Amino acid sequence: MGSMGAELDAYKKILRRRRTRLAVLLFCSLVTVAFWRLTRGDWAISPTRAISLLSPFLSEMERASPEALVVRAVRLPRFLAALGAGGLLGAAGVVLQGLLLNPLAEPYTLGIAAGAAFGGALGFVAGNLWVTPSAFLGALAALWAVQVIAWRSGGGRTHLVLAGIVVSAFLSAGVTFLKAVADERLGAIVLWLMGSFAGASSGTALGVWGAALLVTLPAWAWGRQLDAISLGEERGSLLGIDERRLRAILLSLVSLGTGAVVGSFGIIGFVGLVAPHLVRIAIGPSHRPLLFFVFWGGGCLTALADGLSQSLGELPVGVVTALVGGPFFCWLLLHRRGA
């Protein structure tokens, strides 16, 4: 018994050291990416000047200067939007992987993102003002369709993922149909679907951060329950956890959050797959610390991808994340097969 206690203490110390190192790494990475995004672009601004321009005590004349407008109205909202969107998608991946016991689960695997894309494309056809509300409704409708198909076919977690693949394929065909009948709006739909933070504003950044908190805070509060559920089928029920209720609430919140990201910035894939796995390798599977680190890690990855996309001539950020996430997805499949 004493030996087991000593081993447990040693394991906790190792985890604390790993979390401390990861926290330092993430903090340094975030600061570096923030300075890069605020100071570099078509108009280079020194780091000290950029920091001074963020001061709330600037005079009206300084606020109206071209440098201040570039930093405060263009670069800062874009960086914050990318940070919040990436954090939301990373947290969504953690929640879905924990609920469904599937390391490949993320909003795009379950058809939630495809539903938001279909709803947003429908909103483009109806008029640009309807894009974000339509993306919300599309994400929720896709989740409802996935749950109905899974329930009718057996109701297990594996059925949810399979149903998500079916719904995603169907809705992707629907998006293709909408592009075919979009006429003059075709270019806007295509660019939006590829994902971009180029049009981010203070309002959209605030909106995506609100959606990120809507997903992350309840998931963190139910972190212990997620730990129990992720141990295996019906383990949570044995501990008195209402798995169906918890799954319904968290899946709905993830759908709403994904709809907010897709509606505002288009499809940004693989963040919910890459960030959770990289962090889980470093600090283990416990959901509360995992959610915290994945939120900031996913945000940092997305902001970095946005910076790279801008440096490459405003290449859609969804293309950059797909170029990184696609090979990672293949590696994960091969690794699981080898295991």
C-alpha positions in Angstrom: 0.0 0.0 0.0 2.8 2.4 0.9 4.6 1.5 -2.4 1.4 2.4 -4.3 1.1 5.7 -2.5 4.8 6.6 -3.2 4.2 5.8 -6.9 1.1 8.0 -7.0 3.0 10.9 -5.4 5.8 10.5 -7.9 3.3 10.5 -10.8 1.7 13.6 -9.4 5.0 15.4 -9.2 5.8 14.4 -12.8 2.4 15.8 -14.0 3.0 19.0 -12.1 6.4 19.5 -13.7 5.0 18.7 -17.2 2.1 21.2 -16.6 4.5 23.9 -15.4 6.7 23.4 -18.5 3.7 23.4 -20.8 2.3 26.6 -19.2 5.7 28.3 -19.6 5.9 27.1 -23.3 2.4 28.3 -24.0 2.9 31.7 -22.3 6.1 32.3 -24.3 4.4 31.2 -27.5 1.4 33.4 -27.0 3.5 36.4 -26.2 5.7 35.8 -29.3 2.7 35.3 -31.6 0.9 38.3 -30.2 3.9 40.6 -30.8 4.3 39.1 -34.3 0.6 39.7 -35.2 0.5 43.2 -33.8 3.8 44.5 -35.2 4.3 42.8 -38.6 2.4 43.3 -41.8 2.3 45.7 -44.7 3.2 48.4 -42.2 5.9 47.3 -39.6 5.5 48.8 -36.1 8.0 48.4 -33.3 6.9 46.3 -30.3 7.3 49.2 -27.9 5.2 51.4 -30.1 2.5 48.8 -30.5 2.3 48.3 -26.7 2.0 52.1 -26.2 -0.8 52.3 -28.8 -2.8 49.7 -26.8 -2.8 52.0 -23.7 -6.3 53.1 -22.6 -5.0 56.5 -21.8 -4.2 57.6 -25.4 -5.3 61.1 -26.4 -8.0 61.5 -29.0 -5.3 62.6 -31.5 -3.2 59.5 -30.9 -6.2 57.3 -31.2 -7.0 58.7 -34.6 -3.4 58.2 -35.9 -2.9 55.7 -38.7 -0.7 53.5 -36.5 -3.2 53.4 -33.7 -6.0 52.5 -36.1 -3.9 49.7 -37.7 -3.0 48.2 -34.3 -6.3 48.8 -32.4 -8.9 48.4 -35.1 -7.3 45.8 -37.5 -4.6 43.7 -36.0 -5.7 43.4 -32.4 -9.3 42.2 -33.2 -7.9 39.8 -35.8 -5.5 38.3 -33.3 -8.2 38.0 -30.6 -10.7 36.5 -33.0 -8.2 33.8 -34.1 -7.2 33.2 -30.5 -10.9 32.8 -29.4 -11.9 30.7 -32.4 -8.9 28.3 -32.0 -9.5 28.0 -28.3 -13.2 27.2 -28.9 -12.5 24.5 -31.5 -9.8 22.9 -29.4 -12.1 22.8 -26.3 -14.8 21.3 -28.6 -12.5 18.6 -29.6 -11.7 17.7 -26.0 -15.4 17.5 -25.1 -16.3 15.4 -28.1 -13.4 13.0 -27.7 -14.2 12.6 -24.0 -18.0 12.1 -24.5 -17.7 9.7 -27.4 -14.5 7.8 -26.4 -13.2 8.4 -29.9 -9.8 10.2 -30.4 -10.9 11.2 -33.9 -14.0 13.0 -32.8 -14.2 16.8 -33.4 -16.9 19.1 -34.8 -16.0 18.2 -38.4 -16.1 14.5 -37.8 -19.6 14.6 -36.3 -21.1 16.7 -39.2 -21.6 19.7 -36.9 -19.3 21.9 -39.0 -20.9 20.7 -42.2 -24.3 21.7 -40.8 -23.0 25.1 -39.9 -21.4 25.4 -43.4 -24.7 24.4 -45.1 -26.7 26.8 -43.0 -24.2 29.7 -43.6 -24.2 29.0 -47.4 -28.0 29.1 -47.3 -27.7 32.4 -45.5 -25.5 33.7 -48.2 -28.1 32.8 -50.8 -30.9 34.4 -48.8 -28.8 37.5 -47.9 -25.5 38.2 -46.0 -27.3 39.3 -42.9 -28.6 35.7 -42.3 -25.2 33.9 -42.5 -24.4 33.6 -38.7 -28.0 32.8 -37.6 -28.3 30.2 -40.4 -25.0 28.7 -39.4 -26.3 28.3 -35.8 -29.4 26.7 -37.0 -27.5 24.4 -39.4 -25.2 23.2 -36.7 -28.1 22.4 -34.3 -30.0 20.7 -37.1 -27.0 18.6 -38.1 -26.6 17.5 -34.4 -30.3 16.6 -34.2 -30.0 14.5 -37.4 -26.9 12.8 -36.2 -28.5 11.9 -32.8 -31.7 10.6 -34.5 -29.7 8.4 -36.9 -27.5 7.1 -34.1 -30.6 6.4 -31.9 -32.5 4.6 -34.6 -29.4 2.5 -35.4 -28.5 1.4 -31.9 -27.6 4.5 -29.9 -24.0 3.8 -29.1 -21.1 6.3 -29.2 -19.7 4.6 -32.3 -23.0 5.1 -34.1 -22.8 8.9 -33.4 -19.5 9.1 -35.3 -20.8 7.0 -38.2 -24.0 9.0 -38.3 -21.8 12.2 -38.3 -19.9 11.0 -41.4 -23.2 10.2 -43.2 -24.7 13.6 -42.3 -21.5 15.4 -43.2 -21.3 13.8 -46.6 -25.0 14.7 -47.3 -24.6 18.3 -46.2 -21.4 18.7 -48.1 -23.4 17.7 -51.2 -26.0 20.3 -50.2 -23.3 23.0 -50.0 -22.1 22.1 -53.5 -25.7 22.4 -54.7 -26.0 25.9 -53.2 -22.7 27.0 -54.8 -24.1 25.8 -58.1 -27.2 28.0 -57.8 -25.6 31.0 -56.0 -24.8 33.0 -59.2 -23.0 36.2 -58.2 -22.6 35.1 -54.6 -20.5 32.1 -55.6 -17.2 33.8 -55.0 -18.2 35.0 -51.6 -19.4 31.6 -50.5 -16.2 29.8 -51.7 -13.9 32.3 -49.9 -16.0 32.1 -46.8 -16.0 28.3 -46.7 -12.2 28.2 -46.9 -11.9 30.3 -43.7 -10.4 33.7 -43.0 -9.9 36.2 -40.2 -9.2 39.0 -42.6 -12.6 40.7 -41.9 -12.5 40.3 -38.1 -13.8 43.2 -36.0 -14.1 44.0 -32.4 -17.7 42.7 -32.5 -16.9 39.4 -34.1 -14.0 38.9 -31.8 -16.2 39.6 -28.7 -18.8 37.2 -30.1 -16.5 34.3 -30.6 -15.0 34.8 -27.2 -18.5 34.7 -25.7 -19.2 31.4 -27.6 -15.8 30.1 -26.4 -16.7 30.7 -22.8 -20.2 29.2 -23.4 -18.4 25.9 -24.4 -15.4 25.9 -22.1 -16.8 27.0 -18.7 -19.6 24.3 -18.5 -17.2 21.6 -19.8 -14.6 22.6 -17.2 -17.3 22.6 -14.4 -18.2 19.0 -15.5 -14.6 18.0 -15.9 -14.8 15.3 -13.2 -17.9 13.8 -14.9 -16.1 13.8 -18.2 -13.2 12.0 -16.6 -15.6 9.3 -15.4 -17.5 9.0 -18.7 -14.2 8.7 -20.7 -13.3 5.6 -18.7 -15.7 3.5 -20.7 -19.3 2.7 -21.5 -21.7 3.1 -18.5 -18.9 3.9 -16.0 -20.5 7.3 -15.4 -23.9 5.8 -14.8 -22.4 3.6 -12.1 -21.2 6.7 -10.3 -24.6 8.4 -10.5 -23.9 10.6 -13.6 -26.8 11.2 -16.0 -24.8 10.6 -19.1 -27.6 11.2 -21.6 -28.4 14.6 -20.1 -24.7 15.7 -19.8 -24.1 14.5 -23.4 -27.1 16.4 -24.7 -26.1 19.6 -23.0 -22.5 19.6 -24.0 -23.2 18.5 -27.6 -25.6 21.3 -28.0 -23.1 23.9 -26.6 -20.4 22.5 -28.9 -22.8 22.8 -31.8 -23.6 26.4 -31.0 -20.0 27.3 -30.5 -19.0 25.7 -33.8 -21.8 27.5 -35.5 -20.5 30.8 -34.2 -17.0 30.2 -35.5 -18.1 28.9 -38.9 -20.7 31.7 -39.3 -18.2 34.4 -38.6 -15.0 33.1 -40.1 -15.8 30.0 -42.3 -14.5 26.4 -41.9 -11.2 26.1 -40.0 -10.5 22.4 -39.8 -8.4 20.1 -37.7 -7.7 22.5 -34.7 -10.1 20.4 -32.6 -8.1 17.3 -33.5 -4.5 18.4 -33.4 -4.5 20.6 -30.2 -6.2 18.1 -27.8 -3.8 15.3 -28.9 -0.6 17.3 -28.6 -1.6 18.5 -25.1 -2.9 15.1 -24.0 0.5 13.6 -24.9 2.2 16.1 -22.6 0.0 16.2 -19.5 -2.4 13.3 -19.6 -6.1 12.9 -20.1 -7.6 14.7 -17.0 -10.2 17.0 -18.5 -9.9 20.1 -16.4 -6.2 20.8 -17.0 -6.7 19.5 -20.5 -9.4 22.0 -21.4 -7.3 24.9 -20.0 -4.2 24.0 -21.9 -6.0 23.0 -25.1 -7.9 26.3 -25.1 -4.7 28.4 -25.1 -2.8 25.9 -27.3 -5.6 25.8 -29.9 -5.8 29.6 -29.9 -2.1 29.9 -30.3 -2.0 27.4 -33.2 -4.9 29.2 -35.0 -3.3 32.7 -34.5 0.0 31.3 -35.8 -1.8 29.7 -38.8 -3.6 33.1 -39.5 -0.2 34.9 -39.4 1.2 32.4 -41.9 -1.8 32.7 -44.2 -1.5 36.5 -44.2 2.3 36.3 -44.9 1.5 34.1 -47.9 -0.8 36.7 -49.4 -4.0 36.2 -47.4 -4.1 32.5 -48.2 -7.3 31.1 -46.5 -6.5 30.0 -42.9 -8.5 26.9 -43.4 -6.0 25.8 -46.1 -3.1 26.3 -43.7 -4.7 24.3 -40.9 -5.7 21.5 -43.3 -2.1 21.3 -44.6 -0.9 20.7 -41.0 -3.9 18.8 -39.8 -4.3 16.4 -42.7 -0.9 14.7 -42.2 -1.5 14.7 -38.5 -4.8 12.9 -39.0 -3.1 10.3 -41.2 -0.4 9.8 -38.5 -3.0 9.4 -35.9 -4.8 6.7 -37.9 -1.5 4.8 -38.5 -0.5 5.1 -34.9 -3.9 3.7 -33.7 -3.6 0.8 -36.2 -0.1 0.1 -34.9 -1.3 0.2 -31.3 
